[in-house]
């Protein structure tokens, strides 16, 4: 390995160890942002699972439903009954109501004076309210889930969030109250990062897996100092390499082998359980239990993704003979002299006076001298930092620069902390 590559490799190793020290294993599914277990979503009206749309997997589609009002009361009952807005509560029959004559209250009417009111109320409850409430309760639950997911989608897509979030589909829910270990485990074994999008045609929310490998959540078991973790991680690596299909929480054949292997490596008394009708996860016991159920939840963006990126970079460096200059500059001693390169002229600002060696400028939108100066600096430098408050034209500048390099047949990679910024560039 060349000296510069070795130094970069050591720097990445240092960053990797620092990140691992900051990482705390998760024993329990976080609940502060969003969580929905399989049994929570099972049976909710109009939710759809495991769909295919234009060649993409959609694991969950949640429509935007509207509340259905309770059945109306007849004129005789309306004065006697207080209808709640929620189907979880029952209507209240008043024992008496005021009587008015010419807008002046003259007394009270009681149920004893109107025995037919109780019969009418009982009939309304049995034949109208109860059927409506039975259908509306799960509907309201579906609406509540939609609202939670919508708020999460907005939080994830917002730019510059202090606490970036990710949506995770956890597969293989595990429970364990290990003897001698104080914290009970209630967490899925496999985590697939997902994205949530809003369908602008019908406002459905769609959850689909991201195009990244699922992650084995083994940090908890490492914390327990289980000797089988290393063997399980080796199995997982082979499992991913040999898997014919991507993991799918609705197709047991894509994940069952990994869950069974986990039980075998981590606890000789453990069990893999297949739940069908009642998919409520079991309570933790002294034996490891891993089920075929799943849970959808949001958490702070995992450092595991970052660590995987570092791992891939280290592998790529081993096979690289010549590192790019911009990468070498992180570890090599810099020049002790400031050298100002000659600025390359571009046609556009003063076309009539452009020198013969001026390059063409491929800006499709309006531009100014500051934007041209960025391209001039990029001709000789490894990078340029452009700062400015909102509304000063940074996105406009980025779009011009992207077009300039694409017109020359070059490739451009655009990244952003927030997804909304990328949407603006694409627009």
N, C-alpha and C positions, 0 to 999 in steps of 0.2 A: 504494500500500500504506500503510495507517495506520501512524503512528509506532511504536505498540506491536508491531504485526505485523512491522515491519521489524527491530526489536530482537530479537524472538524468532527471526526468520529468521537474523540474524547470529549469535545464540547457537548455533543448530543447526549452522550452517556451521563454527563454531569446534569444536564437539564432533565433527563429521564429520572435520575435518582431524586432530584429536588421535587419533581411532580409526585413521585410515589410517596415521599414523606408527607406531602400535603393531603394525600388521598385517605379518606376514612371509609372503611368497608360499611356497606349498608346491610343491616340485619332486617329492617322492616321497610315495607313500601312507603315512600313519602306520601303524605296526604295534603300538604299545604297548598298545592297548586291544582291538581286534578287527579282523581283516581276512580276507576270503574272496574270492578271485578266482573268476571264472566257471568256470574249469577245475577249481578246487578242489571246487566243489559239484556239478559235472556228474556224473551217474551215481550219486550217493549214494542209498542205498535209502530210499524212502518220502518223500523231499523233494518238495514240489509247488511249481510256479512258475506265475505269471500266472493267478491264480484270480479269480473273481467271487463275492462273498458279500454278499447283501442290498444290492446296488447299489454295493458298495465294491470297489476293487482290492486284492487281496492278492498282492504280488509274490513272496512266499516263505512257505511254511508248513513248519515243522520239527517233526515229531512227537517225543514223548518215548519213545524206544526202550529196550528192556532188552537187556543182554548175553545172548548165547546161549553156554552152557557148551560146552566141547569134548566130542566123543564119548568115552564111557567106554571104559576098557580092560577086557579080559577078565581073569579071575582069574589066568591064567598070566602075563600081561604086567605087571600092576599093580605087582609088586615090582621089575621091571626098568626101568621107564620113569618119568622125571620129566617131568610135563606142565607147561608154562608156562601162565600165565594169559592171555598175549597171543598172538593169532594171527600176530603179526609174528615170533615166535620159533619154533623147531622143538623138538619133544620130544627129550629126550636119553636114549639107550640106555646103561645102565650096563654096564661091562665085567665087573663082579662084584657080588654081593650077599651079605650075611652070612647064614649058616645058623644057626638056633636049634633047640635041643632042650630042652623044658621051661624055656623062657625064658632059657636059657643059650646063648650063642653058641659054636658048636662048630667053626666054620670059614667058608669062603667057597665060593659056587658061581660058576663062571665061564661065559662064553658058549661057550667051547670044549667045556664039559661039556654044554651045552644048545643044540645047533645050531638047534633048532626056534624058539628065541626070536627069532633074527635074522629068520627067514622071517615069523614072526607080526608083528614090528615093521614090516618093509617093507610087508607087506599093509595094516597099520593106517594107515601114513603115506599110501600111495597111494590107498586107498579110503575112508578116513574123515577123517584129519586134513587133508589137502590140500583136499578139497572144502569142509570146514567153514571152514578158514582163508580160502579164496578168497571165501566169502560173508561171513565175519565181519569181515574187514579193513575193507571200506567201511562196514559197519554200525557198527563201533567209531568210525570217523571221523565218521559222522553223530552218534553220541552225544557225541563230543568237541565237535562244532560246536554241538550243543544246549546243552551245559554252558557254553560260552563265551558264547553269546547270552543264556542265562539270567542269567549273572553280569552281563552288560552291561545287561540289562533292569532288574535290581535296582539297579545303579549309577545309571542314568538316572532312575529313578523315585524314588530316595531324596531326601529334602528336605535342602536346605542343603549340597549337595556343594561342596567347595572348588574342584573343577575340573569344571564342568558339561560333559557329553558330549552329542553328537548322533550319530545313526546316519545315514550318507549312502550313497546308491546312486549310485556314479560311473559315468557312461555315456560311451563314446568314449575308451577308454584310449589315451593318447598317449605316445610315446617319442621322445626326441631327444637326441643328443649334439652340440649346436650348436658349430660351429667358433668358437673364440675365447671360449667360455663354459665355465667350469670344471665346473659342476654339470650332471649328466645329468638329463633330465626323464623321469619315470615316474609319470604322474598322469592321471586322467580329465579330460576337458574340461568335462563337464556334471555338476553335483552336484544331486541331488534329496534333500532332507531327508526322512527316514522316521521312523516310529514303530514300536516293537516292543511287542507286547502278549501277555499270557499268557491263553490260552483256559482259563477255569476249569472247563469241562466235561470236556475231554480232556487239558488241560495242553500242547496244541500251542503253539508260539511262532509268531506271525504278524507279518510285516513288511509294512507298507503305506505308500504315499507320504503325506506330510502335505499338507494343503490349502494349500500355498504354492507359488509359482512356482519352477521349477528355476533354478539359478544358473550362469552362465557363469564358469568358473574361469580368468579372464583375467589375474589378478595376476602369474602366473609369466611370461607373455609380455610384460607391461608391464615387468617387471624386466629382461627381455632387450632392452628398447628396440626392439621390433619396430614398424615404422611401420604395419603393417596392423591393429594392435589396435583402433584407433578405428573403422575401417571394420567390423571383425568385431563390435564391440559394437553398432554401429548396425544391422547385419544381425540380430543376436540380438534386439534390441528389436522389430524388425519381425516376426521369426520367431514370437515369443511372441504378438504382437498378432494375427497372421493365422492362427495354428495352429488347425485345426479340432478337433484332439484333444490331450489332455495327453500329454506325453512318457511313453513306456513302453519300458523297456529290451528288451522282447520283441517290439516291433513297430517294425521298422526305419524305416517310413515316418514315424514321429513324431519321429525325431531325425537321420536320415541327411542331410537337407539342411543342417542346421547343421554337421555334422562335415565335409562336403565343402567348405562355405564357409570353415571354419576353415583347412583345408589351403590353399585358394586364397589367402586373405588373409595367412597367416603364413609360408609357405615355398613359393616357386615350384617347388622341386624335391621337395616333400613328396608324400605319397600317402595316400589313404584305402583301407584294406584291409578286406575282408569275410572274416572267419574263420568257418568252418562246423564242420568235424569237430574239428580241433585248435584250441581257442580260447585256447591259451597265448599271452600277449602277446609280441611280438618284443622282442629286446634293442635298446637305443638305438643308433642309427647317426647318421651325419652329416646325414641327411635326416629331416624330421619325418614320423612315421608315426602315423596315428590309425586305430584299429580299431573295429569294431562291438561289441567286447566290453565287459563291465562288471565292476565290483568293488564289493563291499559292505564298508564299513569304518566304524569309529568314530573320532571326533576331538574335540578340544576344540571347544566350540560356536563356530561361525564368527561373526566380527564382521560378516560380509557381511549377515547377517539384520538386525543392528542398523543397519547403514548404509542398507539398503533402507527400514527404518522411518523413518529420518531424512529420506531423500529424499522419501518420501510425505508426511511432515509439512510439509516445506518447500513442496511443491506445494499442499497443502491451505490453508496460511496465505495464499498468494497470492490465493486466491479467497474469503477470509473477511473480511467487513467488521467484525464485532464479535467479538473474541476473548473467551472466557470469562474471568471475573475471576481465577480461579485460575491461568490461564496468564499473564495480564498481570502478576500479582504477582511473577513471576520477574524481570522486567526494569524495572518501574516503581519509582520511589522510594516507600517506604512512608510511612504516616502517622507523624508525630512524637509522637503521643499514643496512649496505650493506652486503648482504649474497650471497656468491658465491657458487652456487650448484655444485655438483660433475658432471663432464661431462660424458655423456653416451658414451660408446665405440660402434663403428659400425665396422662390418666386411667390409674389402675392401682395406683400406690403407695398413695395415700390417696383412694380413690374417693369416700368420703363427704364429703371436704372439698375436692374439686377445684373450682377456680374455673369460672365459666361459660364462659370462653374456652379451657378446656383442650382439647387435641387428643387424639384417640384413639390408643392405643398398640396396635399389632398384633404382639405378641410371642406366638407359639404355644407356646413352651416357658417353663419357669420362668426368672425373671430377678430381678435385684437393682437397687439404686439406681445402682450404677456403670454398668450397661448402659443404664439410662434416661438417665443424664447424657451418654452418648455421642450419643444421638439429639438431646438438647437442644442440644449444642454444634454438631451438624451443621445445625441449623435456621438458624444465623447464620454459621457458619464455613465455610471452603472445604475443611477436612479435619481429621481427628483421628488422632493417633498413639496406638495402644494397645499397650503392652508387657507382657510377663509370661512367666515360665518355663513349660515344658511342664506341662500338667495344670491350669492355672488357669482354663480355660474360654474361651479365645480363639475356638476354632472354634464353640462353643456360642453365643457372643455374635454372631459373624459371621452364623450361621444366623438368629438372631432379627432382626437388623438387615435382612438381605436380605428376609425375609418381611414386615417392616414396610413397606418401600418398594414391594415388589411389590403388596401389598394396596392401595396408593394409586395403582396403575396406572403406577408409574415403572419404568424399566429399570435393571438393576444389572449391572455388569461386575465379575467376580471374576478376579483374576490371582494367580499364585503363582510363587515361584522353583522349587519342586518340585511334581511332579505328584501326589505322595501327599497333599499338603495339600488339593488340589482334590477328591480322592477322598473325604477325610474330610468336607468340606463337603457334597458330594453325598449322602453316606451319612446 
